[in-house]
């Protein structure tokens, strides 16, 4: 194994180890005011920030989510555990999906399970979705390493080390970007189909 690959593996593994989801047991089971909600989200998801001064969630964001029917209104200015769960879903979705797409997926979940005394509730859904987190992370890490190895061999015949370093990095970025592009297209197709089927069922 080359020293470059060892360095890359160390860096990417460190990134993956720093990433984490908000564990169900970490979510307060008492209602919170707006400032407490933003503080909680900033603390729990700090590792996902690109820059130290980035904001995970702001009051404006929360108000906009409520206006767009992504989030039920608070009760007496307080947000419940279920509100926090929805905000976490929204946080992850908003990096890749439009507000309309997020609304399409979350609205039936909210209507069916928010504030309802069902066997299935938002907490159990959250626990189920994120229970495979470790396995998914392991698979993603392996796939990123595979793409890195491929990208480093794409321009192996380039002799100038500066040119090769530039082209290797560009190749790696292209491979990762294409992967995201394809997955985003698949997501949009799934959401479009879900939306069509949901509209038919309500006719």
Buried (B, 14 or more C-beta within 10 A) or exposed (E): EEEEEEEBBEEBEEEBEEEBBBEBEEBEEEBBEBEBBBBBBBEBBEEBEEEEEEEBBEEEBBEEBBEEEBBBEBEEEBBBBBBBBBBBBBBBBBEEBEBEBBBBBBBEBBEEBBEEEEEEBBBEBBBEEBEEEEEEBEEBBEEBBEBBEEBBEBBEEBEEEEEBBEBBEEBBEEBBEEBEEEEEEEBBEEBEEBBEEEEEEEE
